[in-house]
């Protein structure tokens, strides 16, 4: 039987099951050794998923067993045993929701400014099919709405007051053809915009702005990708033989990447910083520590649709750490300051399995190679985390932006 455990507090636990038999799950019996200490109704969450919440004063370090019973089918009750659970709830942060949004429309629709003092985010309303661009000050947590035509599916922050946007297909009161979209530089204070370049409307990828440079994919028929110097609007154009538009990565804040190749913002050169397997991805490069985080996902062939993941740390091209492969695990690393004080803070979200695994934030000590759970949290919708200092993290999520403060 496949299951997930989600600690909710010191005395509360959610247990979820994926159970696709032609009978339902109805009861969970909690046991300590051989003694029954609680009985709980299992709810049918539909689509072969079930869950229950256990309220119990768990003892630290003690092991508990779950007995799961099905409903009666042909006068038979099926029973399953899950043994050896130890309750471990950890909470290191206080949460404050600093900006509410109706719907996050993806990681391209928000950005953090180079000063790390401002976040721009597009809010989508499905009731009237409109986008609204909002600006959150990370200094005083005040929000303002950006008037004009700046809202849409993509935004890149040049500064706290200036952004890159696309026109949504319309430019100079007409719709360009041939997969063309206008990339514009928009000043929030003056409401004035300046044309930068033509980009792909349907297949476009736009990197984050690094050292005042941005990498964009041009309209599909050109077959080119362009690095733009936003200081003077000078450009370096790459043919598809140098950069395939599908390899331009648009959710990295440390460097401009074409797959695992770094596009040097100052020279335009393509730099191979580390040779890794084709299935591996460079997540983050820390120039100060000369350390690189690399993730790797291994997918099983259909129809299983399962995958395993692991990650590794390299220092000066030498592998100093590698985790074990874990089935159905998603890894999320911080987008800035990912390696600090010989520690890496990352999020793990696990799928259903036959072993006990806890979703949440973990810290890897790169010296001792020990991994420690620091925050229990289970959500598949965590998007990007931006640590601002040793005690503060800004987290952009599906329903808004949160400030996490360590206790």
VODO-723997 format. One record per residue (C-alpha): residue number from 1; residue in one letter; x negated, y, z. Coordinates in nm, 3 decimals, m for minus. Layout:
BEGIN
   n res       x       y       z
 NUM   A       X       Y       Z
...
This chain:
BEGIN
   n res       x       y       z
   1   X   0.000   0.000   0.000
   2   X  m0.133   0.345  m0.096
   3   X  m0.105   0.622   0.165
   4   X  m0.231   0.963   0.282
   5   X  m0.268   1.095   0.636
   6   X  m0.241   1.469   0.695
   7   X  m0.319   1.594   1.049
   8   X  m0.094   1.894   1.120
   9   X  m0.195   1.971   1.479
  10   X  m0.348   1.804   1.781
  11   X  m0.022   1.618   1.840
  12   X   0.127   1.598   1.492
  13   X   0.053   1.385   1.190
  14   X   0.217   1.347   0.849
  15   X   0.187   1.009   0.677
  16   X   0.280   0.982   0.309
  17   X   0.317   0.669   0.100
  18   X   0.325   0.587  m0.270
  19   X   0.541   0.277  m0.296
  20   X   0.691   0.171  m0.628
  21   X   0.857  m0.155  m0.529
  22   X   1.228  m0.224  m0.583
  23   X   1.297  m0.161  m0.216
  24   X   1.256   0.142   0.010
  25   X   1.043   0.217   0.314
  26   X   1.243   0.292   0.628
  27   X   1.044   0.270   0.951
  28   X   0.694   0.334   1.089
  29   X   0.595   0.183   1.423
  30   X   0.298   0.345   1.597
  31   X   0.090   0.108   1.809
  32   X  m0.198   0.153   2.048
  33   X  m0.362  m0.186   2.078
  34   X  m0.057  m0.414   2.092
  35   X   0.176  m0.168   2.268
  36   X   0.438   0.024   2.070
  37   X   0.410   0.395   2.152
  38   X   0.649   0.539   1.894
  39   X   0.897   0.457   1.618
  40   X   0.965   0.699   1.330
  41   X   1.208   0.712   1.038
  42   X   1.046   0.719   0.694
  43   X   1.206   0.963   0.448
  44   X   1.250   0.895   0.077
  45   X   1.086   1.186  m0.108
  46   X   1.195   1.044  m0.448
  47   X   0.986   0.923  m0.741
  48   X   0.835   0.639  m0.532
  49   X   0.701   0.872  m0.263
  50   X   0.789   0.846   0.107
  51   X   0.678   1.031   0.419
  52   X   0.724   1.067   0.793
  53   X   0.591   1.296   1.063
  54   X   0.454   1.153   1.386
  55   X   0.475   1.362   1.702
  56   X   0.258   1.200   1.965
  57   X  m0.002   1.299   2.221
  58   X  m0.298   1.128   2.053
  59   X  m0.597   1.046   2.271
  60   X  m0.932   1.164   2.141
  61   X  m1.142   0.884   1.994
  62   X  m0.872   0.619   2.036
  63   X  m0.764   0.396   1.748
  64   X  m0.401   0.349   1.649
  65   X  m0.224   0.111   1.415
  66   X   0.073   0.171   1.183
  67   X   0.334  m0.094   1.114
  68   X   0.541   0.006   0.809
  69   X   0.869  m0.171   0.741
  70   X   1.083  m0.173   0.430
  71   X   1.458  m0.183   0.411
  72   X   1.628  m0.521   0.385
  73   X   1.634  m0.682   0.042
  74   X   1.802  m1.022   0.005
  75   X   1.799  m1.047   0.387
  76   X   1.421  m0.991   0.390
  77   X   1.227  m0.704   0.549
  78   X   0.873  m0.649   0.421
  79   X   0.614  m0.534   0.674
  80   X   0.273  m0.374   0.616
  81   X  m0.009  m0.309   0.863
  82   X  m0.245  m0.011   0.846
  83   X  m0.509  m0.038   1.117
  84   X  m0.774   0.178   1.279
  85   X  m0.646   0.535   1.261
  86   X  m0.827   0.791   1.480
  87   X  m0.658   1.131   1.501
  88   X  m0.889   1.420   1.416
  89   X  m0.739   1.766   1.383
  90   X  m0.985   2.054   1.340
  91   X  m0.901   2.421   1.282
  92   X  m1.173   2.683   1.251
  93   X  m0.983   2.970   1.085
  94   X  m0.704   3.214   1.152
  95   X  m0.490   3.269   0.841
  96   X  m0.348   3.606   0.731
  97   X  m0.148   3.642   0.409
  98   X  m0.259   3.978   0.272
  99   X  m0.079   3.975  m0.065
 100   X   0.238   3.792  m0.160
 101   X   0.304   3.698  m0.522
 102   X   0.595   3.524  m0.692
 103   X   0.381   3.298  m0.908
 104   X   0.010   3.268  m0.974
 105   X  m0.035   3.217  m1.348
 106   X  m0.385   3.072  m1.333
 107   X  m0.744   3.160  m1.259
 108   X  m0.780   3.377  m1.571
 109   X  m0.510   3.611  m1.443
 110   X  m0.712   3.746  m1.151
 111   X  m1.066   3.861  m1.080
 112   X  m1.283   4.004  m0.806
 113   X  m1.481   4.320  m0.873
 114   X  m1.864   4.318  m0.881
 115   X  m1.866   4.518  m0.556
 116   X  m1.658   4.237  m0.396
 117   X  m1.428   4.506  m0.257
 118   X  m1.128   4.458  m0.487
 119   X  m0.918   4.177  m0.631
 120   X  m0.692   4.224  m0.933
 121   X  m0.415   3.969  m0.978
 122   X  m0.123   3.929  m1.218
 123   X   0.208   3.839  m1.056
 124   X   0.463   3.665  m1.274
 125   X   0.839   3.684  m1.219
 126   X   1.028   3.398  m1.383
 127   X   1.361   3.574  m1.322
 128   X   1.287   3.852  m1.570
 129   X   0.979   3.705  m1.747
 130   X   0.752   3.994  m1.659
 131   X   0.393   4.033  m1.541
 132   X   0.287   4.287  m1.281
 133   X  m0.079   4.364  m1.218
 134   X  m0.164   4.428  m0.854
 135   X  m0.484   4.555  m0.694
 136   X  m0.582   4.448  m0.344
 137   X  m0.846   4.642  m0.154
 138   X  m1.056   4.403   0.051
 139   X  m1.173   4.698   0.261
 140   X  m0.838   4.799   0.411
 141   X  m0.612   4.523   0.263
 142   X  m0.387   4.778   0.095
 143   X  m0.214   4.689  m0.231
 144   X  m0.112   4.903  m0.523
 145   X   0.060   4.820  m0.849
 146   X  m0.118   4.910  m1.172
 147   X   0.118   5.099  m1.400
 148   X   0.098   5.082  m1.777
 149   X   0.035   4.789  m2.009
 150   X  m0.247   4.625  m1.814
 151   X  m0.056   4.320  m1.692
 152   X  m0.084   3.984  m1.866
 153   X  m0.247   3.644  m1.866
 154   X  m0.606   3.770  m1.843
 155   X  m0.793   4.032  m1.641
 156   X  m1.162   4.091  m1.581
 157   X  m1.292   4.346  m1.330
 158   X  m1.559   4.587  m1.448
 159   X  m1.541   4.785  m1.125
 160   X  m1.289   4.871  m0.855
 161   X  m1.114   5.103  m1.104
 162   X  m1.181   4.959  m1.448
 163   X  m1.082   4.626  m1.605
 164   X  m1.088   4.429  m1.929
 165   X  m0.751   4.317  m2.062
 166   X  m0.604   4.182  m2.383
 167   X  m0.313   4.351  m2.555
 168   X  m0.089   4.047  m2.564
 169   X  m0.110   4.033  m2.941
 170   X  m0.002   4.391  m3.013
 171   X  m0.254   4.662  m3.106
 172   X  m0.184   5.010  m3.247
 173   X   0.186   4.924  m3.251
 174   X   0.143   4.625  m3.477
 175   X   0.072   4.257  m3.438
 176   X  m0.260   4.147  m3.588
 177   X  m0.254   3.815  m3.768
 178   X  m0.498   3.530  m3.791
 179   X  m0.537   3.438  m3.421
 180   X  m0.653   3.793  m3.339
 181   X  m0.611   3.977  m3.011
 182   X  m0.759   4.309  m2.905
 183   X  m0.988   4.313  m2.601
 184   X  m0.956   4.649  m2.429
 185   X  m1.139   4.839  m2.157
 186   X  m0.875   4.996  m1.933
 187   X  m0.930   5.274  m1.678
 188   X  m0.675   5.250  m1.399
 189   X  m0.709   5.613  m1.294
 190   X  m0.681   5.775  m1.636
 191   X  m0.454   5.505  m1.789
 192   X  m0.680   5.523  m2.097
 193   X  m0.799   5.219  m2.293
 194   X  m1.089   5.167  m2.532
 195   X  m1.117   4.891  m2.793
 196   X  m1.403   4.647  m2.727
 197   X  m1.372   4.356  m2.972
 198   X  m1.140   4.112  m3.145
 199   X  m1.091   3.789  m2.954
 200   X  m0.895   3.471  m3.011
 201   X  m0.529   3.494  m2.916
 202   X  m0.460   3.120  m2.894
 203   X  m0.798   2.965  m2.814
 204   X  m0.974   3.250  m2.639
 205   X  m1.206   3.206  m2.345
 206   X  m1.354   3.498  m2.155
 207   X  m1.633   3.459  m1.900
 208   X  m1.647   3.660  m1.580
 209   X  m1.845   3.982  m1.600
 210   X  m2.204   3.916  m1.492
 211   X  m2.457   4.201  m1.482
 212   X  m2.208   4.406  m1.684
 213   X  m2.201   4.149  m1.965
 214   X  m1.914   3.929  m2.079
 215   X  m1.899   3.632  m2.317
 216   X  m1.587   3.611  m2.537
 217   X  m1.463   3.381  m2.810
 218   X  m1.373   3.559  m3.131
 219   X  m1.075   3.471  m3.354
 220   X  m1.084   3.107  m3.455
 221   X  m1.146   3.171  m3.825
 222   X  m1.474   3.353  m3.749
 223   X  m1.626   3.053  m3.569
 224   X  m1.825   3.289  m3.348
 225   X  m1.873   3.375  m2.982
 226   X  m1.997   3.717  m2.870
 227   X  m2.194   3.839  m2.567
 228   X  m2.096   4.201  m2.505
 229   X  m2.309   4.450  m2.314
 230   X  m2.047   4.664  m2.144
 231   X  m2.302   4.937  m2.073
 232   X  m2.322   5.039  m2.440
 233   X  m2.087   4.793  m2.616
 234   X  m2.379   4.633  m2.802
 235   X  m2.319   4.272  m2.905
 236   X  m2.497   3.948  m2.972
 237   X  m2.298   3.712  m3.192
 238   X  m2.350   3.334  m3.171
 239   X  m2.246   3.097  m3.450
 240   X  m2.058   2.780  m3.358
 241   X  m2.382   2.584  m3.401
 242   X  m2.522   2.774  m3.100
 243   X  m2.210   2.806  m2.881
 244   X  m1.893   2.609  m2.941
 245   X  m1.601   2.818  m2.814
 246   X  m1.464   2.521  m2.614
 247   X  m1.775   2.522  m2.394
 248   X  m1.738   2.882  m2.272
 249   X  m1.656   2.859  m1.902
 250   X  m1.422   3.121  m1.759
 251   X  m1.407   3.042  m1.387
 252   X  m1.769   3.085  m1.278
 253   X  m1.879   3.394  m1.091
 254   X  m2.252   3.326  m1.049
 255   X  m2.359   3.304  m1.415
 256   X  m2.225   3.304  m1.770
 257   X  m2.209   2.943  m1.887
 258   X  m2.169   2.760  m2.214
 259   X  m2.095   2.420  m2.061
 260   X  m2.412   2.356  m1.852
 261   X  m2.627   2.608  m2.038
 262   X  m2.671   2.952  m1.881
 263   X  m2.631   3.248  m2.114
 264   X  m2.882   3.500  m1.983
 265   X  m2.683   3.822  m1.953
 266   X  m2.988   4.044  m1.998
 267   X  m3.159   3.872  m2.292
 268   X  m2.876   3.671  m2.448
 269   X  m3.096   3.363  m2.451
 270   X  m2.948   3.018  m2.382
 271   X  m3.129   2.865  m2.085
 272   X  m3.119   2.497  m1.988
 273   X  m3.167   2.520  m1.613
 274   X  m3.112   2.153  m1.531
 275   X  m3.078   1.829  m1.726
 276   X  m2.775   1.641  m1.598
 277   X  m2.551   1.366  m1.734
 278   X  m2.290   1.459  m1.994
 279   X  m2.017   1.384  m1.740
 280   X  m2.167   1.620  m1.480
 281   X  m2.092   1.991  m1.438
 282   X  m2.309   2.260  m1.284
 283   X  m2.077   2.424  m1.032
 284   X  m2.303   2.691  m0.887
 285   X  m2.662   2.812  m0.904
 286   X  m2.812   2.983  m0.601
 287   X  m3.112   3.181  m0.722
 288   X  m3.223   3.282  m0.372
 289   X  m3.254   2.922  m0.249
 290   X  m3.323   2.776  m0.593
 291   X  m3.050   2.522  m0.528
 292   X  m2.787   2.397  m0.773
 293   X  m2.452   2.227  m0.699
 294   X  m2.347   1.966  m0.955
 295   X  m2.018   1.773  m0.960
 296   X  m1.942   1.457  m1.154
 297   X  m1.609   1.293  m1.235
 298   X  m1.584   0.942  m1.375
 299   X  m1.250   0.852  m1.532
 300   X  m1.119   0.501  m1.580
 301   X  m0.981   0.409  m1.924
 302   X  m0.602   0.405  m1.975
 303   X  m0.366   0.290  m1.846
 304   X  m0.516   0.311  m1.496
 305   X  m0.552   0.695  m1.497
 306   X  m0.778   0.680  m1.192
 307   X  m1.101   0.869  m1.138
 308   X  m1.395   0.888  m0.900
 309   X  m1.594   1.196  m0.806
 310   X  m1.921   1.281  m0.640
 311   X  m2.151   1.580  m0.614
 312   X  m2.523   1.641  m0.587
 313   X  m2.757   1.919  m0.477
 314   X  m3.075   1.996  m0.667
 315   X  m3.362   2.212  m0.545
 316   X  m3.624   2.316  m0.799
 317   X  m3.501   2.034  m1.029
 318   X  m3.535   1.772  m0.755
 319   X  m3.223   1.598  m0.629
 320   X  m3.210   1.649  m0.252
 321   X  m2.859   1.515  m0.191
 322   X  m2.599   1.300  m0.360
 323   X  m2.263   1.195  m0.219
 324   X  m2.100   0.861  m0.276
 325   X  m1.832   0.826  m0.541
 326   X  m1.485   0.868  m0.392
 327   X  m1.165   0.761  m0.566
 328   X  m0.909   1.028  m0.649
 329   X  m1.100   1.313  m0.484
 330   X  m1.092   1.673  m0.611
 331   X  m1.384   1.893  m0.513
 332   X  m1.359   2.273  m0.488
 333   X  m1.669   2.481  m0.422
 334   X  m1.678   2.847  m0.325
 335   X  m1.713   3.083  m0.619
 336   X  m1.960   3.320  m0.453
 337   X  m2.206   3.266  m0.168
 338   X  m2.153   2.891  m0.208
 339   X  m2.486   2.811  m0.039
 340   X  m2.572   3.004   0.274
 341   X  m2.781   2.936   0.583
 342   X  m2.867   2.588   0.451
 343   X  m2.496   2.504   0.442
 344   X  m2.241   2.440   0.169
 345   X  m1.873   2.492   0.247
 346   X  m1.641   2.303   0.012
 347   X  m1.286   2.170  m0.006
 348   X  m1.188   1.807  m0.060
 349   X  m0.842   1.695  m0.165
 350   X  m0.786   1.320  m0.174
 351   X  m0.529   1.119  m0.361
 352   X  m0.340   0.819  m0.222
 353   X  m0.565   0.529  m0.123
 354   X  m0.594   0.229   0.110
 355   X  m0.833   0.403   0.353
 356   X  m0.804   0.697   0.593
 357   X  m0.929   1.022   0.438
 358   X  m0.859   1.377   0.553
 359   X  m0.811   1.674   0.320
 360   X  m0.976   1.997   0.421
 361   X  m1.284   2.218   0.431
 362   X  m1.614   2.044   0.496
 363   X  m1.965   2.174   0.558
 364   X  m2.271   1.997   0.420
 365   X  m2.595   2.076   0.601
 366   X  m2.856   2.061   0.327
 367   X  m3.133   1.997   0.582
 368   X  m2.979   1.710   0.779
 369   X  m2.752   1.591   0.490
 370   X  m2.465   1.561   0.739
 371   X  m2.108   1.648   0.636
 372   X  m1.866   1.787   0.896
 373   X  m1.492   1.854   0.875
 374   X  m1.424   2.212   0.987
 375   X  m1.064   2.276   0.876
 376   X  m0.775   2.035   0.824
 377   X  m0.566   2.150   0.532
 378   X  m0.387   1.961   0.259
 379   X  m0.277   2.144  m0.052
 380   X  m0.351   2.071  m0.419
 381   X  m0.297   2.438  m0.500
 382   X  m0.607   2.597  m0.350
 383   X  m0.751   2.800  m0.635
 384   X  m1.064   3.001  m0.558
 385   X  m1.235   3.090  m0.233
 386   X  m1.462   3.393  m0.197
 387   X  m1.667   3.409   0.126
 388   X  m1.728   3.776   0.197
 389   X  m1.950   3.729   0.503
 390   X  m2.030   3.466   0.768
 391   X  m1.682   3.499   0.920
 392   X  m1.444   3.594   0.637
 393   X  m1.311   3.410   0.333
 394   X  m1.067   3.548   0.077
 395   X  m0.860   3.265  m0.070
 396   X  m0.650   3.308  m0.387
 397   X  m0.363   3.060  m0.387
 398   X  m0.044   2.975  m0.571
 399   X   0.175   3.204  m0.358
 400   X  m0.065   3.485  m0.280
 401   X  m0.397   3.590  m0.135
 402   X  m0.506   3.495   0.216
 403   X  m0.774   3.620   0.450
 404   X  m0.936   3.342   0.654
 405   X  m1.126   3.454   0.962
 406   X  m1.341   3.211   1.158
 407   X  m1.273   3.194   1.529
